[in-house]
Amino acid sequence: MKPVIGITCDYDHVSHASIVHEGYHRAISIFGGLPILLPGNNNKNDIIQLLEIVDGILIIGGNDVDPSFFGEPPHRKLGKVNPYRDEFELELVRQAIEKEKAILGICRGLQVINVAMGGTLYQDIESQLSNTPICHRQKAPTWYPIHSVEMVKGSKLSKIVGIDDIRVNSFHHQAVKDIAPGFNVAGYAPDGIIEAIEMKDHPFVLGLQWHPERMVGKYSHGDMIFKNFIDTIKNI
């Protein structure tokens, strides 16, 4: 039996549609998982029932996390927020970790994991970190790597990718500020921005600031991340 991976969706308030880029479910399928979409449900009991169906969770990218969830007022550069999605994904992460489900968070997904477990974010890198010379919102094709990420030696992520330095794509203006208790930094951009976090005492809770699903089949580290995610679930 293939492990079932629940993939969160974006929610468009204008069209009232749940949306997910095909790259996410395609990557899960390629590496042996069975993807199902989770359109969002803020009922705690329903979330608990959802987690009885799935073996792992993929939190996808999207708009900004509302800073009220980490105790800050909105910065003038805050982008679009989606309270419906925030509430669902934050509770989903908390419940999934409590039930020891594997979680992969991508871009916004990393930020959701960090906030759900007690961390904070920079609401806008460029205005809050004046010494940040690197472009974190590329205009290159989405699969193209624009800057490097240095792995933290000894991290689970470094063992997954097998090298000390990788090049990644980048589409964000928020980033981890204070890392959540129980987590370690697993990778940094050259300007010091946290690009990856992982939970210390858990088989697989990994957050990545870039989009490996866009790099699958083109760059080996994208393949390795999804393969390890699925393989770990099979062995839990």
Residue, then its C-alpha position, 0 to 999 in steps of 0.5 A: m500500500k502506498p502511504v497517503i499524503g494529505i496536501t493542503c490547498d490555497y483558498d481564493h476568496v474571490s473565486h471561492a476555489s481551493i487551488v493547488h499547483e500540480g508540482y506538489h501532487r506530482a512529486i508525491s506520486i513520482f516518489g511512491g506516495l498517494p496524494i489527496l487534497l485537503p481543502g481546509n476545515n477549521n473544526k478541530n475534531d474534523i482535523i483529528q479525523l483527517l489525520e487518521i486517514v493520512d500518513g503524512i502532510l505536505i503544507i504548500g506555499g502561498n501568501d503571508v501568515d497573519p502576524s497576529f498568530f505570533g503576537e505582532p501587529p501588521h508591518r506596513k509591507l505585510g502582503k495578503v493574508n488568509p485567516y481561513r487557511d492560517e487557522f486550518e494549517l496551524e491547527l493541522v500542524r499541531q495535531a499532526i505533530e502530536k500524532e507523530k505524523a511526518i510533515l514537509g512544509i514548503c515556503r509558506g509551509l515552513q513558516v506555518i510550522n514555525v509559527a504553529m510551534g511557537g516561533t516568529l517571522y520577519q514580515d518583510i525581509e527587505s525592510q526589516l533586515s537592511n543587510t540582506p543583499i540577496c534576492h529572495r523573490q526571483k524573476a527567473p523560471t520557477w525551476y531555476p536555482i537563484h541562490s545557494v543554501e549552506m547545510v548545517k553539518g549534522s542536520k537531517l537535511s544535510k544527510i538527505v541531500g548528501i552535500d554541504d551546499i545546494r542551489v535553490n529557487s526562491f519566492h518569499h519575502q517573509a522568513v523565520k525570525d525566532i525558531a520554534p522550541g524543539f527545532n533546529v536550523a538545517g540550512y542558511a542562505p549566504d545572507g543569514i536568512i534561515e532556509a530550512i528547519e527540522m524538528k529535533d525529536h521526530p522522524f520527519v518534520l522538515g520545513l524548506q523556504w524554497h520550492p523543491e517540487r519545482m526542481v524535481g527531475k532537474y536537480s537531485h536534491g529536490d528528488m532526494i527530499f521527496k524520496n526521503f519524505i515518502d521512504t521515512i513514512k513507509n518506515i515509521 
